[in-house]
Amino acid sequence: MPTPEPPARPEVLKELAALREADAPTRGGRTFAYVYDPAVEGLDALAADAYRAFADVNALDMTVFPSVARLENDVVARVAAHLGAPGCQGTFTSGGTESVLLAVKTARDHARATRGVRAGELVLPATAHAAFHKAAHYLGLTPVTVPVDKDTYRADPAATARALTPDTVLVVASAPSYAHGVLDPVTEIAALAAGAGVLCHVDACVGGWLLPFLRRAGREVPDFGLTVPGVTSLSVDLHKYGYADKGASVVLYRDSALRRHQYFAHADWPGYPVVNPTVQGTKSAGLLAQAWAVLRRLTDDDYTALAARVADAETRLLTGLAALDGLRVLGAPAAGLVAVTATGPDGAPDLSTVLHLADEMRARGWYLQPQLAHGLLPPNLHLTLTPATADRVDALLADLTTALATARVLPPATPDPRLTALAATLDPDSLTDEEAAAVLTYAGLGPDTGTPDRMAPVLALLDALPTRLKERLLTEYIGSLFQI
Ligand SMILES: *Cc1c(COP(=O)(O)O)cnc(C)c1O
C-alpha cells in the first residue's frame, strides 16, 4: 500500500484557518483582553513578512548571526530612549513573563553576590502580576504580599516599607497594574527601596510603552521609568501597546553591572561554550525582527496618535459606565485598562451578576475578562482598550446595558452546596488525579465536554474554593485539554 500523499500547501493552510474559527477574534475590537489591535493598515503583513525573513535565524549565537545583535541593540535603544536613563542596558525577551523572571533572577543573584542573601524574599503589592509569583516559585524565593490601598487599589508605601527585611532581594511596583490599570506610587516605593539598599523593579509590561505617548498626547503622567531615583530595573512588553506580534518584550537595568547577573554562562561541558542572556537557548530571530520592523514603521507621532485613540476610548467608556446604574469602575484607570464591577440590590459588588454579565456579553460577541475577588478587592470584569476598540465603545455600552438587565434577573450563579461541602473535605496536596477529575466532571468540566458556553457556574464554584484547591483543579483541567 502506498502511503497517502500529504495535503498540498493550500489544504494545509486551510486546515489551520479552520482551527481559528472557534477562537475569539484577535482583530476588530471586540476582544477586551489578550490582544492589542492598533487597526493600522498593513502592519500585520509587515510583521509577518519580517518574521518570515528571520524565521530560521538562530538568535542563540549573535557571533554567528551578527544581525541578531544589531536588531536587538536597535530595539533596546528605542525602548531605553523612551523609559531609560543614561547608561542603562537591556535585553529583548519573549514576553512579560520572561522579562519578569529575568529581573527577579538578576535581583536574587545580585543579593547573593553583594549581600550574601541566601533565602531571598520578593516584596510584592497584592496587585503585582502573577508572573512574579511564578518567578519566586521557579527561583526558590519567598513572595511577601503587601495589601494595597482598598479604595485606590494602589500599592501602599508605608505597608511596603514594613515588609522589608534583611532578606529582601527586590521590591516591585506596577505602572500600571494589570488587574485594575492603576499606577502604583513608583517614586515613593523606589525611594524607600533605595533607602533600604534594595533593588526596585517597575513592572511597566502593559503600560510602559503607552504611558509616555499618553503624556505626549496631553495626559498628565507621573514619571515611572529608570529616571526615577531608586528604580533599578523595568519591564515593558512590545507585544502589548507596542503592537508587535506576540513574543516581544524588553527588560532594562540601570547599568551593565546589574544586567550581568541575568546572564548564564557555562563552559564546563564538551559542547560549545554557552552564554545565554535569556531563558531560552535556540530561538528564532523572527520575533525580534518583527518587533524591530513594527517599531521602525511606527514613528513617535504614530504612537502618540494611537495613544490618543486609546485615551479617547477610555474617556468615553468611563463616562458611559458612570451613567449606567449597577456598574462601578474600580480605582482610577491610568492607561487603557479598566476594571468594572457589577453591584447587587444592596449596592455591593455581586459576583453572580459579574459572571452572568461576562457570559451575556460573550453571547453578544464581546470578550470581557472575569477577575475573581481577592481579599478586599471585589470581583470584576477587565477591559483592555486599544485603538480598534475606540470605534466600538458606543456599541459596547449599548450591549452592556441590555446584558446587565438580563444578568440581574438570571438565577444567581452559586455553586452547588454539596460540591463546596465535598471540596472542603479535600486536601489539595494529597488529592489523586482521579479525585480531581471526578470533581471537575461534577462541576461540568469533565473530559469531552468542551469549554462550557456559560462560565458563570464554573467560576462561581472556583471562587468558593480555597486557593490551593483552586490551583490544583485548574491544573487538572488545563492538563485535561492536552490529553492525546
Ligand atoms: C502582561 C503583563 C505581564 C506578563 O506578561 P506576558 O507578556 O503575558 O508574559 C506582567 N505584568 C503586567 C503588568 C502585565 O500586564
The ligand as a Gaussian input file, in Angstrom:
#p B3LYP/6-31G(d) Opt

LIG

0 1
 C        1.091000      41.209000      30.558000
 C        1.725000      41.534000      31.856000
 C        2.742000      40.735000      32.405000
 C        3.114000      39.378000      31.848000
 O        3.368000      39.414000      30.533000
 P        3.114000      38.267000      29.437000
 O        3.504000      39.034000      28.246000
 O        1.671000      37.875000      29.493000
 O        4.028000      37.147000      29.734000
 C        3.352000      41.185000      33.554000
 N        2.949000      42.317000      34.157000
 C        1.958000      43.093000      33.682000
 C        1.562000      44.339000      34.411000
 C        1.296000      42.714000      32.528000
 O        0.288000      43.460000      32.068000

